[in-house]
C-alpha cells in the first residue's frame, strides 16, 4: 500500500507582477528562466507595443521590463513616454533592457521616464533583486494612494455611523448616550483634521468652496448652505448648494453667483459679517424681536425654498478680518423635542471647521489673485481672450474630464486634486499671448504665414512661465499651455521642442524629431483643453469670423474625431452635451 500523497505547499501570492515587452523570443525565454526560481515573481510577456499598453491596463503589473530593441529604439522610447503620459500607468516603474554599447542612450531613457537601466543580460540574482525592489516601491506608493482615497470613504462611513447612532438614540436605544456622543464628537474632530490635510492640497478657489461647503453640510446635517465672500461692504454668493432644489451632484453656484447681500443687519449673513459673531436661529421666519438682525427672504422668494433653521459663522482670519460667511440652512436631524435645530455641538464643529477653512481660503485667494493677474494680462493683450471665454473653456474641460474619470472609476482626493489642477491650467491655456505683438494679436483679419508662425510661439512662451517651478500645478499648466494646439493626427504645433523652442533631438537617430505630437503622446489635459478651446472659439464671434451655429460646430467636431481630436473625448463631449450647454449659458458675453 503506497503512502498517502502529501499535499503540495500553496504557492505564495506574487508580490512582483512583471510585464516583459520584447519581440525577441530568445530574450523572453532567458528572462523567464532567470525569474522563475522566485515564486513571488509572476511574468507576462508581450511581443507588440500596442498589446503592451493594453496589457499594462489589464494585468496591473508592478514593473515593466522593456527591450530597447523592440522594433527599433524609437518605438520603445515612445511606448515608455506613453506609459508615463497615461494616468493609469504614470507611476509604473519601467526597467529598460539595453546593450552595453548603448550607454549614450541612458540619458534619453531616463529622460523618457525609465526607473532603471540594465544591460542585457544581467546576472539572474541582480535581475530578480531589481525587479523586486522596483515592485516593492511601486506597491508602497499604491498603498499610500489607497490610504489617501480611504479618507473619503472614512468620511462617508463616519456620516453614516453618526446618522445611525442618532436614529438609535431617538428610538430609545442604548442609555449610555453621553459616552456615545463623546465618541462621535471625537470622531468628527478627527475627520476634520484629516479633511484639513486634503483641503491644504487644493489650489483652485472655486473647487475649494465646493469641498468646504459640502463637508460642512455633511458634518451638521444641513440641507443647504452658502459660502459668501466679502467684497467691500457686500457679500457675494461664492458658492451655494441646496439638496432640495438641485439634482444629485448639481450645485446652484451659477444661478446665484450674481446675488449680493449688503453687510448690514438686514440679513443674518450680513449681520454675521458686520459683527463677526456666530448666529444660530431655530426658525428664520419667527425671529425673536430682540435680535439685532432680520431675515432677508429674497432667496426664498426666488427659489420657492422655505428656510427654517440657520447657522451662520464668520470666516475670520488671524488679523480679525472677516473674509466671508459660511451659512448652513435647515438641519435634517430632529431633536428630542421634535424640532430640527442646529445644536450647540454643531456650533462647535462649524467654528472649528470655519477657523481651519479660513486659513486655507486665504491661501487659495492669494493663488487665485496671481492667476487672475496672468489671465487679465492675456485678456488685455488679446481681444479674443475674454474672461467669459476663459471660464467656458475651463468649464467645458471639467465636464469632459469628469466623464473621462467616471468611465475609469476614478474618484476620491486624488481625482479632486487632478480636477483642481486642470481647471487652473485651462484658464491659463493662452497666457503665452502676453509675449506676442499687438500688431498680430489685434489684427482685424486672418494672419499671413509668417504671422501664424509668430503666433504659434505663444505656446512656448507660456510654457516658459512655469519652467522653474517644481509643483504639480506648474507641471500641469506647462503641459497644457505647451501642448493644447497639438492634434491627434500629429499635424499640430509646436511639436517636439524644448522650452526655448528648439527641436528635441531623437537619441535613437541623432536627428530632430519632426512633426507634431500625436495621439497619447499629447498629455491628456492638453487634449481636453484643446477640444474645449476649439469648441468655444467656433461657437463665438471673432474679428475674422462670425459665430458658428451649434449644429455646424458639432458637425465639425465630429468630422475631426481621430484627426484633430482624441476620439474618446469627442464621444464624451456629445455624451455630456447638456452640461456643456449649461456652462455656455452660464458664461455668455462674447
C-alpha positions as CSV (number, residue, x, y, z in Angstrom):
1,X,0.0,0.0,0.0
2,X,1.5,3.3,-1.1
3,X,1.8,6.1,1.4
4,X,-0.8,8.9,1.1
5,X,0.2,11.7,-1.2
6,X,1.3,14.7,0.7
7,X,-0.5,18.0,-0.1
8,X,1.6,20.4,-2.2
9,X,2.5,23.6,-0.4
10,X,0.4,26.6,-1.5
11,X,2.2,28.9,-3.9
12,X,2.7,32.4,-2.4
13,X,0.8,35.2,-3.9
14,X,3.1,37.1,-6.3
15,X,4.3,40.4,-5.0
16,X,6.0,41.3,-8.3
17,X,4.0,41.1,-11.5
18,X,6.3,41.6,-14.4
19,X,5.3,42.7,-17.9
20,X,8.1,41.8,-20.3
21,X,7.8,43.7,-23.6
22,X,10.1,42.2,-26.3
23,X,9.8,40.7,-29.8
24,X,12.9,38.6,-29.2
25,X,11.7,35.1,-28.2
26,X,15.2,34.1,-27.1
27,X,15.4,37.0,-24.7
28,X,11.9,36.2,-23.4
29,X,12.9,32.6,-22.7
30,X,16.1,33.6,-20.9
31,X,14.3,36.2,-18.7
32,X,11.6,33.7,-17.8
33,X,14.3,31.2,-16.8
34,X,16.1,33.9,-14.6
35,X,12.9,34.9,-12.8
36,X,11.1,31.6,-12.4
37,X,13.1,30.4,-9.4
38,X,11.5,33.1,-7.3
39,X,7.8,32.1,-6.8
40,X,6.9,35.6,-5.6
41,X,7.5,36.9,-9.2
42,X,4.9,36.4,-11.9
43,X,5.9,37.0,-15.5
44,X,3.7,38.0,-18.5
45,X,5.2,38.6,-22.0
46,X,4.0,40.9,-24.8
47,X,5.5,41.0,-28.3
48,X,4.0,44.2,-29.5
49,X,3.8,47.8,-28.4
50,X,0.0,48.1,-28.8
51,X,-0.6,44.9,-26.9
52,X,1.8,46.1,-24.1
53,X,-0.3,49.2,-23.5
54,X,-3.5,47.2,-23.2
55,X,-1.9,44.5,-21.0
56,X,-0.5,47.2,-18.7
57,X,-4.1,48.2,-18.0
58,X,-5.4,44.7,-17.7
59,X,-2.9,42.7,-15.7
60,X,-1.8,45.7,-13.4
61,X,1.9,44.9,-13.4
62,X,4.2,46.2,-10.7
63,X,7.1,46.6,-13.1
64,X,7.7,46.6,-16.8
65,X,10.8,45.1,-18.5
66,X,11.2,46.9,-21.8
67,X,13.5,45.7,-24.5
68,X,15.1,48.7,-26.1
69,X,15.4,46.9,-29.4
70,X,11.7,46.3,-29.7
71,X,11.1,47.2,-33.4
72,X,13.9,49.7,-33.1
73,X,14.8,52.1,-30.3
74,X,12.4,55.0,-31.1
75,X,9.1,52.9,-30.7
76,X,10.4,51.6,-27.4
77,X,11.1,55.1,-26.1
78,X,7.7,56.3,-27.4
79,X,6.0,53.4,-25.5
80,X,7.8,54.5,-22.4
81,X,6.6,58.1,-22.8
82,X,3.0,56.9,-23.4
83,X,3.1,54.8,-20.3
84,X,4.3,57.9,-18.4
85,X,1.6,60.0,-20.0
86,X,-1.4,57.8,-19.0
87,X,-2.8,58.5,-15.6
88,X,-3.3,54.7,-15.0
89,X,0.4,53.9,-15.7
90,X,2.1,57.1,-14.8
91,X,3.8,55.7,-11.7
92,X,4.5,52.2,-13.1
93,X,8.3,51.6,-12.9
94,X,9.9,50.6,-16.2
95,X,13.3,48.8,-16.3
96,X,14.9,49.2,-19.8
97,X,17.0,46.3,-21.1
98,X,19.8,47.6,-23.4
99,X,23.1,46.7,-24.7
100,X,26.4,47.7,-23.2
101,X,27.5,49.8,-26.1
102,X,24.3,51.9,-25.9
103,X,25.4,53.8,-22.9
104,X,24.8,57.1,-24.8
105,X,21.1,56.3,-24.8
106,X,20.9,56.1,-21.0
107,X,20.2,59.8,-20.6
108,X,17.4,59.6,-23.1
109,X,16.0,56.5,-21.5
110,X,15.8,58.2,-18.1
111,X,14.6,61.4,-19.6
112,X,11.7,59.4,-21.1
113,X,10.8,58.2,-17.6
114,X,12.6,54.9,-17.1
115,X,13.1,53.9,-13.5
116,X,16.2,51.7,-14.2
117,X,18.5,50.6,-17.0
118,X,20.1,47.1,-17.2
119,X,22.5,45.8,-19.8
120,X,21.3,42.6,-21.5
121,X,21.5,40.2,-19.9
122,X,22.4,40.7,-16.2
123,X,23.1,38.2,-13.5
124,X,19.9,36.4,-12.6
125,X,20.2,37.4,-8.9
126,X,20.7,41.0,-9.9
127,X,17.7,41.0,-12.2
128,X,15.4,39.4,-9.6
129,X,16.7,41.9,-7.0
130,X,16.0,44.9,-9.2
131,X,12.6,43.6,-10.2
132,X,11.6,43.1,-6.6
133,X,13.0,46.4,-5.4
134,X,11.0,48.4,-8.1
135,X,7.9,46.3,-7.4
136,X,8.1,46.9,-3.6
137,X,8.5,50.7,-4.2
138,X,5.5,50.6,-6.5
139,X,3.4,48.6,-4.1
140,X,4.3,51.0,-1.3
141,X,3.2,54.0,-3.4
142,X,0.0,52.3,-4.3
143,X,-0.8,51.5,-0.7
144,X,-0.2,55.2,0.2
145,X,-2.6,56.3,-2.6
146,X,-5.1,53.8,-1.4
147,X,-4.8,55.2,2.1
148,X,-5.5,58.7,0.8
149,X,-8.5,57.5,-1.1
150,X,-9.7,55.8,2.0
151,X,-10.0,59.2,3.7
152,X,-13.1,59.9,1.5
153,X,-14.6,56.5,2.3
154,X,-13.9,57.0,6.1
155,X,-15.7,60.4,6.0
156,X,-18.7,58.8,4.3
157,X,-18.7,55.9,6.9
158,X,-18.5,58.4,9.7
159,X,-21.5,60.3,8.4
160,X,-23.5,57.0,8.1
161,X,-22.4,55.8,11.5
162,X,-23.3,59.1,13.1
163,X,-26.7,59.2,11.5
164,X,-27.5,55.6,12.5
165,X,-26.4,56.2,16.1
166,X,-28.6,59.3,16.2
167,X,-31.6,57.4,14.9
168,X,-31.0,54.6,17.5
169,X,-30.8,57.2,20.3
170,X,-34.1,58.8,19.2
171,X,-35.7,55.3,19.3
172,X,-34.7,55.0,22.9
173,X,-31.9,52.5,22.4
174,X,-28.7,52.3,24.5
175,X,-29.0,54.6,27.6
176,X,-25.3,55.5,27.6
177,X,-25.8,58.4,25.3
178,X,-23.2,60.7,26.9
179,X,-20.4,58.2,26.1
180,X,-21.7,57.7,22.6
181,X,-21.9,61.5,22.0
182,X,-18.4,62.0,23.2
183,X,-17.0,59.3,20.9
184,X,-19.0,60.7,18.0
185,X,-17.7,64.2,18.7
186,X,-14.1,63.0,18.8
187,X,-14.6,61.1,15.6
188,X,-15.9,64.2,13.9
189,X,-12.9,66.2,15.0
190,X,-10.6,63.5,13.7
191,X,-12.5,63.7,10.4
192,X,-12.0,67.5,10.3
193,X,-8.3,67.0,10.9
194,X,-8.0,64.6,8.0
195,X,-10.0,66.9,5.8
196,X,-7.7,69.7,6.6
197,X,-4.8,67.8,5.1
198,X,-6.9,67.3,1.9
199,X,-8.0,71.0,1.7
200,X,-4.4,72.2,2.0
201,X,-3.7,70.5,-1.4
202,X,-6.4,72.3,-3.3
203,X,-5.3,75.4,-5.2
204,X,-8.4,76.4,-7.1
205,X,-10.6,78.8,-5.1
206,X,-13.9,77.6,-6.6
207,X,-13.2,73.9,-6.1
208,X,-12.2,74.7,-2.5
209,X,-15.5,76.4,-2.0
210,X,-17.3,73.3,-3.2
211,X,-15.4,71.0,-0.9
212,X,-15.7,73.2,2.2
213,X,-19.4,73.7,1.8
214,X,-20.2,70.0,1.1
215,X,-18.2,68.8,4.0
216,X,-19.7,71.4,6.4
217,X,-23.2,70.5,5.4
218,X,-22.4,66.8,5.9
219,X,-21.0,67.3,9.3
220,X,-24.0,69.1,10.7
221,X,-26.7,67.5,8.5
222,X,-27.7,70.7,6.7
223,X,-30.0,70.6,3.7
224,X,-28.5,73.7,2.1
225,X,-25.7,76.2,2.5
226,X,-23.9,79.1,1.1
227,X,-20.4,80.5,1.3
228,X,-20.3,84.2,0.9
229,X,-17.1,86.1,0.1
230,X,-16.8,89.7,1.3
231,X,-16.3,92.4,-1.3
232,X,-16.1,95.7,0.4
233,X,-19.4,96.4,2.0
234,X,-21.2,93.5,0.3
235,X,-21.3,89.7,0.5
236,X,-21.4,87.8,-2.8
237,X,-22.7,84.2,-3.2
238,X,-19.3,82.5,-3.9
239,X,-21.0,79.1,-3.9
240,X,-24.2,77.6,-2.9
241,X,-25.7,74.1,-2.6
242,X,-29.3,73.0,-1.9
243,X,-30.2,69.4,-1.8
244,X,-33.9,70.0,-2.0
245,X,-33.6,72.3,-5.1
246,X,-30.9,70.6,-7.1
247,X,-30.4,67.2,-8.6
248,X,-27.7,65.0,-7.0
249,X,-24.3,66.3,-7.9
250,X,-25.6,69.6,-9.3
251,X,-24.9,72.8,-7.5
252,X,-26.5,76.2,-7.8
253,X,-23.4,78.3,-7.9
254,X,-24.1,79.6,-11.4
255,X,-27.7,80.5,-10.7
256,X,-26.9,82.7,-7.7
257,X,-23.4,83.9,-8.4
258,X,-24.6,87.4,-9.2
259,X,-26.6,87.8,-5.9
260,X,-25.2,90.3,-3.4
261,X,-26.1,90.8,0.2
262,X,-25.1,94.1,1.9
263,X,-23.0,93.8,5.1
264,X,-25.7,95.1,7.4
265,X,-28.3,94.0,9.9
266,X,-30.9,93.5,7.1
267,X,-29.9,89.8,6.8
268,X,-28.5,87.1,9.0
269,X,-25.3,86.7,6.9
270,X,-24.8,90.4,6.6
271,X,-25.0,90.9,10.3
272,X,-22.7,88.0,10.9
273,X,-20.1,89.6,8.7
274,X,-20.6,93.0,10.2
275,X,-20.5,91.9,13.9
276,X,-18.1,89.0,13.4
277,X,-20.4,86.9,15.6
278,X,-21.9,83.4,15.1
279,X,-25.7,83.2,14.6
280,X,-27.9,80.2,15.3
281,X,-31.7,80.5,15.0
282,X,-34.3,77.8,15.0
283,X,-36.7,79.5,12.5
284,X,-35.7,82.4,10.4
285,X,-39.4,83.4,9.9
286,X,-40.0,83.6,13.6
287,X,-37.1,85.6,15.0
288,X,-37.2,87.0,18.5
289,X,-37.9,90.7,18.2
290,X,-34.9,91.4,20.4
291,X,-32.3,90.1,18.0
292,X,-30.3,92.8,16.2
293,X,-30.8,91.4,12.7
294,X,-33.5,90.5,10.3
295,X,-34.0,87.7,7.8
296,X,-33.7,88.5,4.0
297,X,-36.5,86.5,2.3
298,X,-35.3,87.3,-1.2
299,X,-33.6,83.9,-1.7
300,X,-36.7,82.0,-0.7
301,X,-38.8,84.2,-2.9
302,X,-36.7,83.5,-6.0
303,X,-36.4,79.7,-5.4
304,X,-39.6,78.8,-3.5
305,X,-37.4,77.4,-0.8
306,X,-38.6,77.5,2.9
307,X,-35.7,78.4,5.2
308,X,-36.1,77.3,8.8
309,X,-33.0,76.7,11.0
310,X,-30.0,78.8,10.2
311,X,-26.4,78.7,11.5
312,X,-24.0,81.4,10.2
313,X,-20.3,81.6,11.0
314,X,-17.9,84.4,10.1
315,X,-14.8,83.3,8.2
316,X,-12.3,85.5,10.1
317,X,-8.5,85.4,9.7
318,X,-5.8,85.9,12.2
319,X,-5.9,89.7,11.8
320,X,-9.6,89.6,12.7
321,X,-10.7,90.5,9.2
322,X,-13.9,88.8,8.1
323,X,-13.2,87.2,4.7
324,X,-16.8,85.9,4.3
325,X,-19.5,83.9,5.9
326,X,-20.4,80.2,6.0
327,X,-24.1,79.8,6.3
328,X,-26.0,76.5,6.6
329,X,-29.7,76.0,6.4
330,X,-32.3,73.5,7.6
331,X,-30.9,70.9,9.9
332,X,-32.2,67.5,8.9
333,X,-31.6,65.9,12.3
334,X,-34.6,66.0,14.6
335,X,-34.0,66.9,18.2
336,X,-35.8,65.1,21.1
337,X,-38.4,67.9,21.3
338,X,-39.3,67.2,17.7
339,X,-37.7,70.4,16.3
340,X,-34.9,70.4,13.7
341,X,-32.4,72.9,15.1
342,X,-28.6,73.2,14.9
343,X,-27.2,72.0,18.2
344,X,-24.5,73.5,20.4
345,X,-22.3,70.7,19.2
346,X,-22.9,71.8,15.7
347,X,-21.8,75.3,16.6
348,X,-18.5,74.0,18.0
349,X,-17.9,71.8,15.0
350,X,-18.7,74.6,12.5
351,X,-16.5,77.0,14.5
352,X,-13.6,74.6,14.3
353,X,-14.2,74.0,10.6
354,X,-14.5,77.7,9.8
355,X,-11.2,78.6,11.5
356,X,-9.5,75.8,9.6
357,X,-11.1,76.7,6.3
358,X,-10.3,80.4,6.7
359,X,-6.6,79.8,6.6
360,X,-6.9,77.6,3.5
361,X,-9.2,80.2,1.8
362,X,-6.8,83.0,2.5
363,X,-4.0,80.9,0.8
364,X,-6.3,80.0,-2.1
365,X,-7.3,83.6,-2.7
366,X,-3.7,84.5,-3.0
367,X,-3.2,81.8,-5.6
368,X,-6.3,82.9,-7.4
369,X,-5.2,86.6,-7.4
370,X,-1.9,85.7,-9.1
371,X,-3.7,83.6,-11.7
372,X,-6.2,86.3,-12.3
373,X,-3.4,88.8,-12.9
374,X,-1.9,86.5,-15.5
375,X,-5.3,85.9,-17.2
376,X,-6.0,89.7,-17.2
377,X,-2.7,90.3,-18.8
378,X,-3.6,87.9,-21.7
379,X,-7.1,89.4,-21.8
380,X,-5.8,92.9,-22.2
381,X,-3.4,91.8,-25.0
382,X,-5.8,89.7,-27.0
383,X,-9.4,90.8,-27.6
384,X,-10.4,87.1,-28.2
385,X,-9.3,86.1,-24.7
386,X,-12.3,87.5,-22.8
387,X,-13.0,86.4,-19.2
388,X,-16.1,84.6,-20.4
389,X,-14.2,82.6,-23.0
390,X,-11.7,81.5,-20.3
391,X,-14.4,80.5,-17.9
392,X,-16.2,78.5,-20.6
393,X,-13.0,76.6,-21.7
394,X,-12.4,75.8,-18.0
395,X,-16.0,74.7,-17.5
396,X,-16.1,72.5,-20.7
397,X,-12.7,70.9,-19.7
398,X,-14.1,69.9,-16.3
399,X,-17.2,68.4,-17.8
400,X,-15.1,66.3,-20.2
401,X,-12.6,65.2,-17.5
402,X,-15.3,64.3,-15.1
403,X,-16.8,61.8,-17.6
404,X,-13.4,60.5,-18.6
405,X,-12.6,59.8,-15.0
406,X,-16.1,58.4,-14.3
407,X,-15.6,55.8,-17.0
408,X,-12.4,54.6,-15.3
409,X,-13.8,54.6,-11.8
410,X,-11.5,57.4,-10.7
411,X,-12.7,59.3,-7.5
412,X,-11.6,60.5,-4.2
413,X,-8.9,63.1,-3.1
414,X,-6.5,62.2,-5.9
415,X,-9.2,62.8,-8.6
416,X,-10.1,66.1,-6.9
417,X,-6.6,67.4,-7.0
418,X,-6.3,66.5,-10.7
419,X,-9.5,68.3,-11.3
420,X,-8.2,71.3,-9.4
421,X,-5.1,71.5,-11.5
422,X,-7.0,71.1,-14.8
423,X,-9.3,74.0,-14.0
424,X,-6.5,76.4,-13.3
425,X,-4.4,75.2,-16.2
426,X,-7.4,75.5,-18.6
427,X,-7.8,79.1,-17.6
428,X,-4.1,79.8,-18.4
429,X,-4.0,77.9,-21.7
430,X,-3.3,81.1,-23.8
431,X,-1.3,83.1,-21.2
432,X,1.7,83.0,-23.5
433,X,0.0,85.5,-25.8
434,X,1.4,88.2,-23.5
435,X,4.6,87.7,-25.5
436,X,3.0,88.2,-28.9
437,X,3.0,91.7,-30.5
438,X,-0.2,93.8,-30.6
439,X,0.1,94.0,-34.4
440,X,-0.6,90.3,-34.6
441,X,-3.0,89.8,-31.7
442,X,-5.2,92.7,-32.7
443,X,-5.1,92.3,-36.4
444,X,-8.7,92.6,-37.7
445,X,-8.4,89.7,-40.1
446,X,-6.6,86.5,-40.9
447,X,-2.8,86.2,-40.3
448,X,-0.3,85.7,-43.1
449,X,2.0,82.6,-42.8
450,X,4.8,84.5,-41.1
451,X,2.4,86.0,-38.6
452,X,1.0,82.5,-38.0
453,X,4.4,81.2,-37.1
454,X,4.9,84.1,-34.7
455,X,1.5,83.5,-33.1
456,X,2.3,79.8,-32.6
457,X,5.2,80.8,-30.4
458,X,2.7,81.7,-27.6
459,X,2.7,78.0,-26.6
460,X,6.4,78.0,-25.9
461,X,6.4,81.5,-24.3
462,X,3.6,80.5,-22.0
463,X,5.2,77.2,-21.0
464,X,8.4,79.0,-20.0
465,X,6.4,80.9,-17.4
466,X,6.1,77.7,-15.4
467,X,9.6,76.3,-16.2
468,X,11.3,76.9,-12.9
469,X,8.6,75.7,-10.5
470,X,8.5,72.1,-9.4
471,X,5.0,71.8,-8.2
472,X,2.4,69.6,-9.8
473,X,0.3,72.6,-10.6
474,X,3.1,74.2,-12.6
475,X,3.8,70.9,-14.4
476,X,0.1,70.6,-15.4
477,X,0.0,74.3,-16.5
478,X,3.2,73.8,-18.5
479,X,1.8,70.7,-20.2
480,X,-1.5,72.4,-21.2
481,X,0.0,75.7,-22.3
482,X,2.7,74.0,-24.4
483,X,0.5,71.3,-26.0
484,X,-3.1,72.4,-26.3
485,X,-2.6,73.1,-30.1
486,X,-1.3,69.7,-30.9
487,X,-3.5,67.4,-33.0
488,X,-4.4,63.7,-32.5
489,X,-3.0,63.0,-36.1
490,X,0.3,64.8,-35.4
491,X,-0.4,67.9,-37.6
492,X,-0.5,70.4,-34.7
493,X,2.2,72.5,-33.1
494,X,4.7,73.2,-31.6
495,X,5.7,69.6,-31.8
496,X,8.8,68.1,-30.0
497,X,10.5,71.3,-28.8
498,X,12.2,72.3,-25.6
499,X,11.1,75.4,-23.6
500,X,13.4,77.6,-25.8
501,X,11.5,76.4,-28.9
502,X,14.4,74.3,-30.2
503,X,13.7,70.9,-31.7
504,X,14.3,67.9,-29.5
505,X,16.9,65.5,-30.9
506,X,15.8,61.9,-31.2
507,X,18.6,60.0,-29.3
508,X,18.0,56.9,-31.5
509,X,18.6,58.7,-34.8
510,X,20.5,61.8,-33.8
511,X,18.1,63.9,-35.8
512,X,15.5,66.4,-34.6
513,X,12.0,64.9,-34.1
514,X,9.8,66.1,-36.9
515,X,6.1,66.9,-36.9
516,X,3.7,67.5,-34.0
517,X,3.0,65.2,-31.1
518,X,0.3,62.7,-31.9
519,X,-2.2,60.5,-30.1
520,X,-1.5,59.8,-26.5
521,X,1.9,61.5,-26.8
522,X,-0.1,64.6,-26.2
523,X,-0.9,65.0,-22.4
524,X,-4.5,64.2,-21.5
525,X,-5.2,67.6,-20.1
526,X,-3.8,69.3,-23.2
527,X,-6.1,67.1,-25.4
528,X,-9.1,68.1,-23.2
529,X,-8.3,71.8,-23.2
530,X,-7.6,71.7,-26.9
531,X,-11.0,70.3,-27.7
532,X,-12.7,72.8,-25.3
533,X,-10.9,75.7,-26.8
534,X,-11.7,74.9,-30.4
535,X,-15.4,74.2,-29.5
536,X,-15.7,77.6,-27.8
537,X,-13.8,79.5,-30.5
538,X,-16.0,78.2,-33.2
539,X,-19.1,79.0,-31.2
540,X,-18.0,82.6,-30.6
541,X,-17.6,85.7,-32.8
542,X,-14.1,86.8,-33.6
543,X,-12.7,89.7,-35.6
544,X,-12.2,87.5,-38.6
545,X,-15.4,85.4,-38.4
546,X,-19.0,85.2,-37.1
547,X,-20.0,82.7,-34.5
548,X,-21.0,79.3,-36.0
549,X,-24.3,77.7,-35.1
550,X,-24.2,74.8,-32.7
551,X,-25.1,72.2,-35.4
552,X,-22.3,73.4,-37.5
553,X,-19.8,73.3,-34.6
554,X,-20.9,69.8,-33.6
555,X,-20.7,68.6,-37.2
556,X,-17.1,69.9,-37.4
557,X,-16.1,68.4,-34.1
558,X,-17.5,65.0,-35.2
559,X,-15.7,65.2,-38.5
560,X,-12.4,65.9,-36.8
561,X,-12.6,62.9,-34.4
562,X,-9.5,60.9,-34.8
563,X,-7.8,63.7,-36.8
564,X,-7.8,66.9,-34.8
565,X,-9.3,65.5,-31.6
566,X,-9.0,62.4,-29.4
567,X,-12.0,60.2,-30.4
568,X,-12.9,59.3,-26.9
569,X,-13.0,62.9,-25.8
570,X,-15.3,63.7,-28.8
571,X,-17.6,60.9,-27.7
572,X,-17.6,62.3,-24.2
573,X,-18.4,65.8,-25.4
574,X,-21.5,64.5,-27.2
575,X,-22.5,62.4,-24.2
576,X,-22.3,65.4,-21.9
577,X,-23.7,68.0,-24.3
578,X,-26.4,69.2,-21.9
579,X,-23.8,70.1,-19.3
580,X,-21.6,71.8,-21.9
581,X,-24.6,73.9,-23.0
582,X,-25.3,74.8,-19.3
583,X,-21.7,76.0,-18.9
584,X,-22.0,78.1,-22.1
585,X,-25.4,79.6,-20.9
586,X,-23.8,80.5,-17.5
587,X,-20.9,82.4,-19.1
588,X,-22.4,84.2,-22.1
589,X,-21.0,87.5,-23.1
590,X,-18.9,87.5,-26.3
